[in-house]
Amino acid sequence: MIGFVVSSIIRRKHPVGFLRIDKSDPDGPYLFLELKKSVNEIIAQRTILLEVKREDFIPHK
């Protein structure tokens, strides 16, 4: 049991960046990918973890 816990902590995925969602444009939501690591580090991975940011950059009047 202890080995399972230690193994799961070591293998835990860490976010490699952000998926930013901007819904302020009337044309629809736009998605932006903001990476913390270089593309060369990410391209070798099969799966990645992203954090989601909801930010509107065009102010509503």
The first five atom37 places (N, CA, C, CB, O) and aatype in JSON, in Angstrom:
{
  "aatype": [12, 9, 7, 13, 19, 19, 15, 15, 9, 9, 1, 1, 11, 8, 14, 19, 7, 13, 10, 1, 9, 3, 11, 15, 3, 14, 3, 7, 14, 18, 10, 13, 10, 6, 10, 11, 11, 15, 19, 2, 6, 9, 9, 0, 5, 1, 16, 9, 10, 10, 6, 19, 11, 1, 6, 3, 13, 9, 14, 8, 11],
  "atom_mask": [
    [1, 1, 1, 1, 1],
    [1, 1, 1, 1, 1],
    [1, 1, 1, 0, 1],
    [1, 1, 1, 1, 1],
    [1, 1, 1, 1, 1],
    [1, 1, 1, 1, 1],
    [1, 1, 1, 1, 1],
    [1, 1, 1, 1, 1],
    [1, 1, 1, 1, 1],
    [1, 1, 1, 1, 1],
    [1, 1, 1, 1, 1],
    [1, 1, 1, 1, 1],
    [1, 1, 1, 1, 1],
    [1, 1, 1, 1, 1],
    [1, 1, 1, 1, 1],
    [1, 1, 1, 1, 1],
    [1, 1, 1, 0, 1],
    [1, 1, 1, 1, 1],
    [1, 1, 1, 1, 1],
    [1, 1, 1, 1, 1],
    [1, 1, 1, 1, 1],
    [1, 1, 1, 1, 1],
    [1, 1, 1, 1, 1],
    [1, 1, 1, 1, 1],
    [1, 1, 1, 1, 1],
    [1, 1, 1, 1, 1],
    [1, 1, 1, 1, 1],
    [1, 1, 1, 0, 1],
    [1, 1, 1, 1, 1],
    [1, 1, 1, 1, 1],
    [1, 1, 1, 1, 1],
    [1, 1, 1, 1, 1],
    [1, 1, 1, 1, 1],
    [1, 1, 1, 1, 1],
    [1, 1, 1, 1, 1],
    [1, 1, 1, 1, 1],
    [1, 1, 1, 1, 1],
    [1, 1, 1, 1, 1],
    [1, 1, 1, 1, 1],
    [1, 1, 1, 1, 1],
    [1, 1, 1, 1, 1],
    [1, 1, 1, 1, 1],
    [1, 1, 1, 1, 1],
    [1, 1, 1, 1, 1],
    [1, 1, 1, 1, 1],
    [1, 1, 1, 1, 1],
    [1, 1, 1, 1, 1],
    [1, 1, 1, 1, 1],
    [1, 1, 1, 1, 1],
    [1, 1, 1, 1, 1],
    [1, 1, 1, 1, 1],
    [1, 1, 1, 1, 1],
    [1, 1, 1, 1, 1],
    [1, 1, 1, 1, 1],
    [1, 1, 1, 1, 1],
    [1, 1, 1, 1, 1],
    [1, 1, 1, 1, 1],
    [1, 1, 1, 1, 1],
    [1, 1, 1, 1, 1],
    [1, 1, 1, 1, 1],
    [1, 1, 1, 1, 1]
  ],
  "atom_positions": [
    [[0.81, -1.2, 0.0], [0.0, 0.0, 0.0], [0.85, 1.26, 0.0], [-0.92, 0.0, 1.19], [0.55, 2.22, -0.71]],
    [[1.91, 1.26, 0.78], [2.8, 2.42, 0.85], [3.48, 2.63, -0.5], [3.86, 2.23, 1.96], [3.64, 3.77, -0.94]],
    [[3.87, 1.56, -1.15], [4.49, 1.65, -2.47], [3.55, 2.25, -3.5], [0.0, 0.0, 0.0], [3.98, 3.02, -4.36]],
    [[2.28, 1.9, -3.42], [1.29, 2.46, -4.34], [1.15, 3.97, -4.15], [-0.08, 1.77, -4.14], [1.09, 4.71, -5.13]],
    [[1.11, 4.41, -2.9], [0.98, 5.84, -2.61], [2.21, 6.6, -3.1], [0.77, 6.06, -1.1], [2.08, 7.65, -3.73]],
    [[3.38, 6.09, -2.81], [4.62, 6.76, -3.24], [4.69, 6.79, -4.76], [5.85, 6.04, -2.66], [5.06, 7.82, -5.34]],
    [[4.34, 5.69, -5.4], [4.36, 5.63, -6.86], [3.39, 6.62, -7.49], [4.04, 4.24, -7.33], [3.72, 7.26, -8.48]],
    [[2.2, 6.75, -6.92], [1.21, 7.68, -7.48], [1.64, 9.13, -7.29], [-0.16, 7.45, -6.83], [1.34, 9.97, -8.14]],
    [[2.33, 9.44, -6.21], [2.83, 10.8, -6.01], [3.93, 11.12, -7.0], [3.35, 10.97, -4.57], [3.97, 12.23, -7.54]],
    [[4.81, 10.19, -7.26], [5.93, 10.41, -8.19], [5.42, 10.57, -9.62], [6.94, 9.26, -8.11], [5.92, 11.41, -10.36]],
    [[4.43, 9.78, -10.01], [3.94, 9.77, -11.38], [2.87, 10.83, -11.64], [3.39, 8.42, -11.72], [2.36, 10.93, -12.76]],
    [[2.52, 11.61, -10.64], [1.47, 12.62, -10.78], [1.85, 13.65, -11.85], [1.21, 13.33, -9.43], [2.99, 14.11, -11.91]],
    [[0.88, 13.98, -12.69], [1.1, 14.97, -13.74], [1.03, 16.37, -13.16], [0.08, 14.8, -14.88], [0.2, 16.66, -12.3]],
    [[1.89, 17.24, -13.64], [1.89, 18.64, -13.24], [1.47, 19.47, -14.45], [3.29, 19.09, -12.71], [1.82, 19.13, -15.58]],
    [[0.73, 20.54, -14.23], [0.3, 21.37, -15.36], [1.49, 21.93, -16.13], [-0.6, 22.52, -14.88], [2.48, 22.37, -15.54]],
    [[1.39, 21.89, -17.45], [2.46, 22.42, -18.3], [2.09, 23.78, -18.87], [2.77, 21.44, -19.43], [2.86, 24.36, -19.63]],
    [[0.91, 24.29, -18.51], [0.49, 25.58, -19.02], [-0.97, 25.85, -18.73], [0.0, 0.0, 0.0], [-1.59, 25.22, -17.87]],
    [[-1.51, 26.8, -19.49], [-2.88, 27.24, -19.28], [-3.67, 27.17, -20.58], [-2.91, 28.66, -18.71], [-3.12, 27.41, -21.66]],
    [[-4.93, 26.84, -20.47], [-5.88, 27.0, -21.56], [-6.73, 28.19, -21.17], [-6.75, 25.68, -21.8], [-7.57, 28.1, -20.27]],
    [[-6.51, 29.33, -21.85], [-7.22, 30.57, -21.51], [-8.45, 30.69, -22.4], [-6.31, 31.81, -21.67], [-8.36, 30.58, -23.62]],
    [[-9.59, 30.92, -21.79], [-10.86, 31.06, -22.5], [-11.31, 32.51, -22.4], [-11.95, 30.09, -21.92], [-11.52, 33.03, -21.31]],
    [[-11.45, 33.16, -23.56], [-11.88, 34.55, -23.63], [-13.24, 34.59, -24.31], [-10.84, 35.44, -24.4], [-13.35, 34.36, -25.51]],
    [[-14.28, 34.89, -23.53], [-15.64, 34.92, -24.06], [-16.13, 36.34, -24.29], [-16.59, 34.19, -23.13], [-17.33, 36.55, -24.46]],
    [[-15.25, 37.34, -24.28], [-15.67, 38.72, -24.39], [-15.98, 39.15, -25.82], [-14.6, 39.61, -23.82], [-16.67, 40.15, -26.02]],
    [[-15.5, 38.44, -26.81], [-15.75, 38.79, -28.21], [-17.13, 38.29, -28.63], [-14.65, 38.19, -29.13], [-17.47, 37.14, -28.35]],
    [[-17.93, 39.13, -29.3], [-19.27, 38.7, -29.71], [-19.25, 37.59, -30.77], [-20.04, 39.88, -30.24], [-20.26, 36.93, -30.98]],
    [[-18.12, 37.39, -31.45], [-18.02, 36.32, -32.46], [-17.98, 34.94, -31.82], [-16.77, 36.52, -33.31], [-18.14, 33.93, -32.52]],
    [[-17.78, 34.87, -30.55], [-17.74, 33.57, -29.87], [-16.52, 33.46, -28.99], [0.0, 0.0, 0.0], [-15.67, 34.35, -29.0]],
    [[-16.42, 32.4, -28.22], [-15.26, 32.25, -27.34], [-14.0, 31.91, -28.14], [-15.53, 31.16, -26.3], [-14.04, 31.21, -29.14]],
    [[-12.88, 32.44, -27.66], [-11.59, 32.14, -28.24], [-10.76, 31.39, -27.2], [-10.86, 33.43, -28.71], [-10.83, 31.69, -26.01]],
    [[-9.98, 30.43, -27.65], [-9.11, 29.64, -26.78], [-7.65, 29.98, -27.09], [-9.38, 28.12, -26.96], [-7.26, 30.07, -28.25]],
    [[-6.86, 30.16, -26.05], [-5.44, 30.44, -26.19], [-4.67, 29.43, -25.35], [-5.1, 31.9, -25.75], [-5.06, 29.11, -24.23]],
    [[-3.59, 28.93, -25.9], [-2.73, 27.99, -25.19], [-1.48, 28.73, -24.73], [-2.35, 26.78, -26.09], [-0.74, 29.27, -25.55]],
    [[-1.26, 28.78, -23.42], [-0.09, 29.43, -22.84], [0.74, 28.37, -22.13], [-0.52, 30.57, -21.85], [0.3, 27.79, -21.14]],
    [[1.94, 28.12, -22.64], [2.78, 27.05, -22.11], [3.84, 27.59, -21.17], [3.44, 26.29, -23.25], [4.41, 28.65, -21.4]],
    [[4.1, 26.84, -20.1], [5.17, 27.15, -19.15], [6.49, 26.53, -19.61], [4.81, 26.66, -17.73], [7.57, 27.04, -19.32]],
    [[6.38, 25.41, -20.34], [7.55, 24.68, -20.82], [7.69, 24.89, -22.32], [7.44, 23.18, -20.48], [6.77, 25.38, -22.98]],
    [[8.83, 24.51, -22.86], [9.03, 24.63, -24.3], [8.27, 23.52, -25.03], [10.54, 24.57, -24.65], [7.95, 22.48, -24.46]],
    [[7.99, 23.76, -26.28], [7.26, 22.79, -27.09], [8.06, 21.49, -27.21], [6.96, 23.37, -28.5], [7.48, 20.41, -27.25]],
    [[9.38, 21.59, -27.27], [10.22, 20.39, -27.39], [10.09, 19.47, -26.18], [11.69, 20.8, -27.57], [10.21, 18.25, -26.32]],
    [[9.84, 20.01, -25.01], [9.64, 19.19, -23.82], [8.27, 18.52, -23.82], [9.81, 20.04, -22.55], [8.11, 17.41, -23.31]],
    [[7.28, 19.19, -24.38], [5.9, 18.7, -24.36], [5.63, 17.71, -25.48], [4.93, 19.86, -24.46], [4.82, 16.79, -25.31]],
    [[6.28, 17.87, -26.61], [5.97, 17.06, -27.8], [6.23, 15.57, -27.57], [6.78, 17.55, -28.99], [5.62, 14.73, -28.23]],
    [[7.12, 15.24, -26.67], [7.45, 13.83, -26.42], [6.43, 13.15, -25.49], [8.84, 13.73, -25.82], [6.43, 11.92, -25.37]],
    [[5.58, 13.93, -24.85], [4.62, 13.36, -23.91], [3.34, 12.94, -24.63], [4.29, 14.37, -22.79], [2.93, 13.56, -25.61]],
    [[2.75, 11.89, -24.13], [1.5, 11.4, -24.73], [0.29, 12.17, -24.22], [1.33, 9.9, -24.43], [-0.64, 12.45, -24.98]],
    [[0.29, 12.52, -22.94], [-0.77, 13.32, -22.35], [-0.16, 14.45, -21.54], [-1.71, 12.44, -21.47], [0.95, 14.33, -21.02]],
    [[-0.9, 15.56, -21.43], [-0.46, 16.68, -20.62], [-1.64, 17.18, -19.79], [0.11, 17.82, -21.51], [-2.79, 16.82, -20.04]],
    [[-1.33, 17.99, -18.8], [-2.35, 18.57, -17.94], [-2.27, 20.09, -18.07], [-2.16, 18.12, -16.45], [-1.19, 20.67, -17.98]],
    [[-3.43, 20.73, -18.3], [-3.51, 22.18, -18.42], [-4.44, 22.74, -17.36], [-3.99, 22.59, -19.83], [-5.42, 22.09, -16.98]],
    [[-4.14, 23.94, -16.88], [-5.05, 24.66, -16.0], [-5.92, 25.55, -16.88], [-4.27, 25.5, -14.92], [-5.47, 26.04, -17.91]],
    [[-7.17, 25.76, -16.48], [-8.09, 26.58, -17.25], [-8.2, 27.96, -16.6], [-9.49, 25.91, -17.34], [-8.43, 28.08, -15.4]],
    [[-8.03, 29.0, -17.44], [-8.22, 30.38, -17.01], [-9.37, 30.96, -17.79], [-6.93, 31.24, -17.2], [-9.4, 30.86, -19.02]],
    [[-10.31, 31.57, -17.11], [-11.41, 32.27, -17.77], [-11.17, 33.75, -17.61], [-12.81, 31.84, -17.19], [-11.42, 34.31, -16.54]],
    [[-10.69, 34.4, -18.68], [-10.38, 35.82, -18.63], [-10.99, 36.5, -19.84], [-8.85, 36.06, -18.56], [-10.8, 36.04, -20.97]],
    [[-11.71, 37.58, -19.61], [-12.26, 38.37, -20.7], [-11.4, 39.63, -20.84], [-13.77, 38.72, -20.44], [-11.22, 40.38, -19.87]],
    [[-10.89, 39.87, -22.05], [-9.98, 40.99, -22.26], [-10.67, 42.19, -22.9], [-8.83, 40.56, -23.11], [-10.14, 43.3, -22.83]],
    [[-11.82, 42.0, -23.5], [-12.57, 43.12, -24.05], [-13.63, 43.5, -23.03], [-13.2, 42.77, -25.46], [-14.52, 42.69, -22.75]],
    [[-13.57, 44.71, -22.47], [-14.57, 45.07, -21.45], [-15.95, 45.24, -22.06], [-14.16, 46.36, -20.74], [-16.09, 45.76, -23.16]],
    [[-16.97, 44.8, -21.32], [-18.35, 44.95, -21.77], [-18.86, 46.33, -21.35], [-19.26, 43.82, -21.18], [-18.59, 46.79, -20.24]],
    [[-19.59, 46.98, -22.25], [-20.11, 48.32, -21.94], [-21.59, 48.28, -21.72], [-19.79, 49.31, -23.05], [-22.21, 49.31, -21.44]]
  ]
}
